[in-house]
């Protein structure tokens, strides 16, 4: 600051230049010449300049600076109380903000760190000044100082009372400052204060989106509902509520009423429609997805993800094949030189028989990573926003195309050899791990390079931290992730408080460290009402509580063969064996049952499904009381009350029927299991415990299989039970020949058939999947027409009752179609039946081979190829083509009576 001794002279010069008298009475200037100038004249000069500044419509910059100097001079040697009493603080804060004197502005706010009260005249200027410092801070050191002030303001017990009493403009400024510093704890107060603070709908949506991104829907849902009550038509506010409901497990049908009445003229309407289209697409509701995408397209070009959805939906249409845009990799451009070896690695197709073995790919990946770490540009040459964009793109690459098969590693207890597809999941996994290693290195370099002069924004840092954790979790480095996030949180505190806390909890849950998870939760919402519980698979779960199971049945592996017709027309034999299956029971006391699918005990924690089930969706499944989850543990909100049940009950472990409403899962892994247990007398003297939310066809199948309603004890997903006498059936992972044979006999009889005198197998069935959004078969209609011309009945089994399906398939001599749950009906078909599934050569699974092997049927795969242009989408769900000539040839093989399998 310039020497204050010449301040009166500079004031006089500016006054003369603008034609104004010197501020104050004539003798004031003379008194200011005294050395030192007395407090009263200094204060009079400051107030005179303030009056001049206020009178000016557009004060010159020189005047704004002089006002700041004069107030600072007036305050020399004054106590804090005297400075406040002078009444100059509000103006001082304003002129410092307008003159961009950020450092002095922040220091002044720190001089009076207490929260301004609604009656304080300096409140608006203080809040506006703090928000300005939060926006303008170019280094994390200054931003942390802002965060500490904000945290102190928001940490008082009466925050929810004083916040609504602030002026609306100050509430708005405070919310903006909280976003800039990532203080989620302060943001949450805007949704719990009474009456509701007065911030606009756009800012409300930003607060909610930030909270939901880090805390999840179970925590945010009541806040989002309150926001919708205040801003009912705002698209982004409504989307925040819909996302919260989705995170809690609501279906698209349940959420549909919440999507009504949205203002489609608002700029955020496109984002709203984009999210709704994605939910409809992923839920398999083609008509809703198509209508929503058309509405979105009327607002402008479709975003890339929605464009891909539209292309999927268009595959089966008669219209020309849509042009598929390649994935946008522009975010990787600043790293092009450093990523060149990785790009070369990804050019190698991960095929069985490739010249590059999995070991070769691993070594190439390590060399590429070493090159990347030597040559990757560091910050500030690479901005935080650029790093975030690159990290997001690398994550997309790691989970697209063949690389997504990395998630299959360790899931299936058999190898995916060449007969299971030309893509080798082991090679694909090596490529995926190489991409993840680059992502992890990129994030680590950026986060370790954070310096006091770093201009990164807190939200960018949180996103980078999340990408780093995602990579570490996928690479099995959960404990290292926990250590890294704990250090980063300490380094940046209080910035991103709950955001880092939620990441730390998730890392602990991934690592199975319930103590660390509970410690992290102590600083998050709902800490008192929650508990972190370990998750263990069946054998470890029983061992943890010293329980011993009793075997009910066991089936050995059943080797057999099937045939494969490749895209070039060659037919070859292939060999496989069903997996051993066994069923057991265990008697438990004090078993807790929650959420419609969770079993937990005091010593064992949560029962964790086999990895085969988990790869279809994270566990525990979404529920309003699921706060966070990881591979090794989960944090649950404790129920307000537990209902003790003394009645003896039969309980099915891994009962996922209300979340995977899949025909195969239910018939093979649930109904067959329960039916066998009942046949062994396990329902004598006890009922079976089942979710009240079972689908109607599931309940009917129970009745058809001999379990009447009076043998069922239903409970809702919002109930929590403690069972005094529970007989628990072990999880069922693979098809059991014993159980399937028993269920087939029962349902044949229920359908009016005699297993000892089966009907003549005369019917040819083509199973349609015309409404299927996943794995779209481009030529489905053309192949169905060929099948019909050869005498096949085109059927949609899901439109028939269970017993109608049993009767239909019991009479089949040939069954064909694209793979799907309808092939579960192979259970009812007779030995020798010919089966043809039409899929792609890239990858396939033995899901329905097990049923054919058990039933001694002739099974053949006709392979097509994934449609060009969809390489960046999931290799499992991407569209595929089948050669129509081969389709006709193989359908004739199915239709031909008595032909032996080649």
ROLUM-398540 format. One record per residue (C-alpha): residue in one letter; z, x, y. Coordinates in steps of 0.2 Angstrom, whole numbers, plus 5000, padded with zeros to 4 digits. Last residue first. Example, Ala and Ser with C-alpha at 12.3 -4.5 7.8 and 13.67 -1.06 7.14 Angstrom:
<pts>
s503650684995;a503950624978;
</pts>
This chain:
<pts>
x482148894580;x483148724579;x482448624565;x481248484569;x481848314561;x481248194574;x480148264588;x480848194605;x481848354609;x480348464605;x479348344616;x480548364630;x480348554628;x478448554630;x478548424644;x479748534654;x478748694650;x477248614658;x478348544673;x478948724677;x480748694683;x481248734701;x483048774708;x484148724722;x485648834726;x487348784719;x487648934707;x486749064717;x487749004733;x486649014748;x485849174755;x484549174742;x483949004747;x482249054753;x481449054736;x482048914724;x483148974710;x482148984694;x481948884679;x482748894662;x482648774647;x484248784638;x484348724620;x485748644610;x485548584592;x487148494588;x488548534576;x489848424585;x491048574589;x489548684593;x488848554605;x490448524613;x490748704616;x488948724622;x489348604636;x490348724647;x489448884641;x488948944659;x487348974668;x486649104680;x485049164686;x483849084673;x484048904681;x484448734674;x483748614662;x484848564648;x484148504631;x485148434617;x484548384600;x485748284589;x486048364572;x487848304572;x488148144581;x488448104599;x490148044605;x490748214612;x489048244619;x489648124632;x490348274642;x488448294646;x488748174660;x489848304669;x488248394674;x486848504668;x485048444672;x484348324658;x484048304640;x484848204625;x483948174608;x484448084593;x485547964602;x486447814594;x488247884597;x487747924615;x487447734619;x488947674610;x490147794618;x489347774635;x489647584634;x491447614628;x491747724644;x490947594656;x489247624662;x488647674680;x489247854677;x488047864663;x486447864674;x485147834662;x483247874660;x482747814643;x481647934634;x480047874626;x478848014630;x478247934646;x480047914652;x480348104649;x478748144660;x479348024674;x481148104673;x480248274675;x479348224690;x480948144697;x481948294694;x480648424701;x481848494714;x483448504704;x484848514717;x486348614711;x487548524722;x486948374731;x486848254716;x486248084719;x484748094708;x485748174693;x484848084679;x485248104660;x483748074649;x484147994633;x483147974617;x483747844605;x483647844586;x485247904579;x485547774565;x487247704567;x488747794560;x489547734543;x491147824541;x491447834560;x491247644561;x490747584578;x491447434588;x491747534604;x493547544601;x493147614584;x492047744591;x493447784604;x494747824591;x493547924580;x492948024595;x494748054601;x495248134584;x493648244584;x493948294602;x495748344598;x495448444583;x493948534590;x494948584606;x493948614622;x494648744633;x496048764646;x497348634641;x499048654649;x500548634638;x501248464635;x502948444643;x504348334635;x505448294650;x507248224649;x508248234665;x506748224676;x506848254694;x505548164704;x504748184721;x503748034727;x502248054740;x501048084726;x501447914719;x502247884702;x501647794686;x502647774670;x501347734657;x501647664640;x501747484647;x499947514653;x499247534636;x498847704628;x497647674614;x496047774619;x495247624627;x496847594637;x496847774643;x494947764647;x495347614658;x496647714668;x495347854670;x493947724675;x495147654688;x495447824696;x497147894695;x498147874711;x499747814702;x499947984695;x500447994677;x502148014667;x501947964649;x503247844641;x504547894629;x505347824613;x503847864602;x502547934614;x502648104605;x502148024588;x500748144583;x499448024588;x500148014605;x500048204607;x498248194601;x497748064614;x498648154628;x497648314624;x495948214622;x496348124638;x496748284648;x495648434645;x494048354636;x493948184644;x494748214661;x494048384665;x492348334658;x492248174669;x492848254685;x494048184697;x494548354701;x495948314714;x496748164706;x496448224689;x497248394691;x498648374677;x499048554674;x500548514663;x500548344656;x502348254655;x503048144642;x504548054648;x506348014643;x507147894655;x508447974666;x507447994682;x508248064697;x507248024713;x507348174725;x507548144744;x506848204760;x505648314751;x505748504754;x504148564763;x503348684752;x502848864753;x501848934739;x501949084728;x500849214719;x499049174723;x499449114740;x500048954748;x500648884765;x501348724771;x501048604757;x502048444761;x500548344767;x499648394751;x498148504747;x498048574730;x499348704725;x498248794721;x496548844729;x495048764722;x493748774708;x494248964705;x495948904701;x495548804686;x494748954677;x496249064684;x497448964673;x498548844682;x500148894690;x501848814686;x502948824701;x504648904700;x505248964683;x507148964687;x507448814697;x505948714689;x504248664695;x502848544690;x501548504703;x500148384701;x500448214709;x501248294724;x502948324715;x503748334698;x505448424696;x506048474679;x507948454677;x507948464658;x506448534648;x505848514631;x504248604627;x502548554619;x501148644612;x499248634612;x498048774606;x496248824609;x495248974604;x493648994614;x492048934607;x490849064600;x489249124607;x487549174600;x485749164607;x484049124599;x482449154608;x481049044615;x479749114626;x478949004639;x478949124654;x480349034662;x481449064647;x481748934633;x483448974626;x484148934609;x485948894603;x487048984591;x488748964583;x490449044582;x492048934582;x493549014589;x495148954581;x495948784584;x497748764586;x498848604585;x500648544590;x501548714593;x503348704599;x503748794615;x505248904619;x506148894636;x507049044643;x506748994661;x505749144666;x504949144649;x504248974651;x503449014667;x502749174661;x501849094646;x501248944657;x500649034673;x501849074687;x502049024705;x503549084715;x504348964727;x504548974746;x505648834753;x505448724768;x506448594778;x507448734788;x505848824793;x504848674798;x503948774811;x503848964810;x505149104814;x506149074798;x504449064789;x504249244789;x505849274781;x505449144768;x503849234764;x504749404763;x505949334750;x504549244741;x503649404737;x502249334726;x500949454734;x499849314740;x501449224746;x501949374756;x500249394764;x500249204768;x501949224776;x501349374786;x499849274792;x500949134797;x501949254807;x500449334815;x499849174822;x501649114826;x501949254838;x500149294844;x500849404858;x502749434857;x502549564850;x501049674849;x501649824839;x502849724829;x501549604823;x500349744819;x501649824808;x502049664799;x500249634797;x499849804789;x501349794777;x500949624771;x499049674769;x499649824758;x500649704747;x499149584746;x497849724741;x496949634727;x495249654734;x495049474739;x496749474747;x496349634756;x494649564763;x495549404768;x496849504777;x495649604787;x494749454792;x496349374798;x496849524808;x495149524816;x495349344820;x497149374827;x496449514838;x495049404845;x496349274849;x497449404858;x495949464869;x495449644868;x495349744884;x496249894877;x497150004890;x498750004880;x497850054865;x497149954850;x496250084839;x497250034823;x496549864825;x494749904827;x494750044813;x495649924801;x494449784804;x492949894801;x493649974786;x494149804778;x492449734781;x491649894773;x492749874758;x492349694757;x490449734757;x490749864743;x491849744733;x490349614734;x489149744727;x490349794713;x490549604709;x488649574708;x488549714695;x489949634685;x489249464688;x487649514680;x486149404685;x484949364671;x485949224665;x487149174652;x486149254638;x486049414647;x487949434646;x489349344655;x490749414646;x492149314639;x493949264644;x493349184660;x494249204677;x494549394677;x492949414688;x492249244692;x492649264711;x491449414711;x490049284707;x489949254726;x488949414727;x487449324719;x487049234734;x488349224748;x490249264748;x490149454753;x488749414765;x489849284774;x491249404775;x490149534783;x489549414796;x491249364801;x491749544803;x490149584813;x490549444825;x492349494827;x491849674830;x490649624843;x491949514852;x493149664851;x491949774860;x491049914852;x490950074863;x492750034867;x492950044853;x492250144838;x490450164833;x490350174814;x489650344809;x490950434798;x491850274791;x490150204787;x489550354778;x491150354767;x490850174764;x489050194758;x489650334747;x490950224739;x489750084737;x488450204729;x489850254717;x490150074712;x488350024711;x488150174699;x489650114689;x488849934688;x487250014681;x485750044692;x484150034682;x484449854680;x484649784662;x485649634668;x485249604686;x486249644702;x484649654713;x484649814722;x484349784740;x486249764743;x486449954740;x485149994753;x486049884766;x487649974762;x486750134765;x486150074782;x487850004788;x488250144800;x486550144807;x486449954810;x488249944817;x487749874834;x486449754824;x487849684813;x488049524824;x486149494822;x486349454804;x485849274805;x485549214788;x483749184784;x482949014790;x482348904776;x480748814780;x480748644772;x479748604756;x478448474760;x479148294760;x479248204743;x481148224744;x482148314731;x482348474741;x482648384757;x484548364755;x484748554752;x483648584768;x484748474778;x486348564772;x485548734777;x485148664794;x486948614795;x487548784792;x486248854804;x486748734818;x485448594820;x484348594835;x484848464849;x485848304851;x484548204841;x484848324827;x486648284826;x486248094823;x485048154809;x486348264802;x487648114802;x486348004793;x485948134780;x487748174776;x488247994775;x486847954763;x487148114752;x489048084749;x489348234738;x491048274746;x490348444752;x488948354761;x490048224769;x491348354775;x489948464782;x489148314791;x490848274799;x491048444805;x489348454813;x489548284820;x491148334829;x490348504835;x488948404842;x490048284851;x490948424860;x489848404876;x490448214877;x489048084877;x489548044859;x491247974864;x492147944847;x492547764842;x492447784823;x492847954814;x494647904811;x494047754800;x493047874789;x494547984785;x495147894770;x493347884763;x493148074767;x494648104756;x496348154763;x497048314755;x498248374769;x496948504775;x495748354777;x497048254787;x497248404799;x495448424800;x495248244805;x496548264818;x495748414826;x494048324825;x494848184836;x495348304849;x493648384848;x492748224850;x493748144864;x493847954861;x495647924858;x496348044871;x498248004872;x498447924855;x497248064849;x498448194855;x499948114846;x498948114830;x498548294832;x500348334835;x500848234819;x499448324809;x499848504815;x501148564802;x500248494786;x498548534794;x498748724794;x499748844805;x498448974811;x496848874813;x497848714816;x498748784831;x497148854839;x496248694837;x497648594844;x497748704860;x495948694862;x495848514860;x497248484873;x496348594885;x494748484883;x495848324884;x496648374901;x498448424902;x499848304908;x501348334897;x501848194885;x503448114890;x504348184881;x503948354875;x503348374857;x501548404858;x501548524873;x502948614864;x501748674851;x500848784863;x502448874867;x502648924849;x500848964848;x501049104860;x499249174859;x499349264875;x497749184883;x498149024875;x499949024882;x499249064899;x498048914898;x499448794894;x500448864908;x499048834921;x498848654915;x500648614916;x500648694933;x499248574939;x500148424932;x501648464942;x503248504931;x504348364925;x503448354908;x504048534905;x505848514910;x506348404895;x505448484881;x506048654887;x507848614886;x508348734873;x507648884882;x506348984873;x504848934884;x505249034900;x505749184890;x504249184879;x503149164895;x503949314903;x503749414887;x501949364885;x501549424903;x502249594899;x501349594883;x499749554893;x500149704904;x500249824889;x498749744880;x497549804894;x496349714905;x497449574911;x496449454921;x496749294911;x498549324908;x498849384926;x498049224932;x499149114921;x500649204928;x500149184946;x499749004943;x501448974936;x502349074950;x501348984963;x501648814957;x503548854954;x503848934971;x504548774979;x505848764965;x506248574961;x505348574945;x506348734939;x505548904939;x505949004923;x506949154926;x506049324927;x506249344946;x505749534948;x504649504933;x503549394943;x503449524957;x502949654945;x501549544938;x500849514956;x501049694960;x499949744945;x498749604948;x498349634966;x496749524965;x496849484983;x496949294979;x498349324966;x499349434978;x499049304992;x499649164981;x501249254975;x501749304993;x501449124998;x502649054985;x503849194988;x504049175007;x505449045008;x506549175015;x507949105004;x507049184989;x507049354997;x508849335002;x509349294984;x508349444977;x509349554990;x508449625005;x508149815008;x506349785011;x505949605010;x505049585027;x503949735023;x503449655006;x503049495016;x502049595029;x501049685016;x500549525007;x500049445024;x499049595029;x498049585013;x497649405016;x497149445034;x496049585029;x495149465016;x494649345030;x495549175029;x494249035026;x494948875033;x496248975043;x497848885048;x498748945032;x498349125036;x498949105054;x500549025048;x500849155035;x500549295048;x501849215059;x503049205045;x502849385040;x503049445059;x504649335060;x505349415044;x504949595051;x505749545067;x507349485058;x507449635046;x507549765060;x506149885062;x506750065058;x506250135069;x505850015083;x504049975086;x504249805078;x505349755093;x503849795104;x502749685094;x504049535094;x504249545113;x502649435117;x503249295105;x502549275087;x500849325080;x499749425092;x498649315101;x496949265093;x495149315098;x494649365080;x494449555084;x496049545095;x497049475081;x496349595068;x496849745080;x498549675083;x498849655065;x498249835062;x499449895075;x500949795069;x500549875051;x500550055057;x502350085052;x502049995036;x501050145028;x499650075018;x500050005000;
</pts>
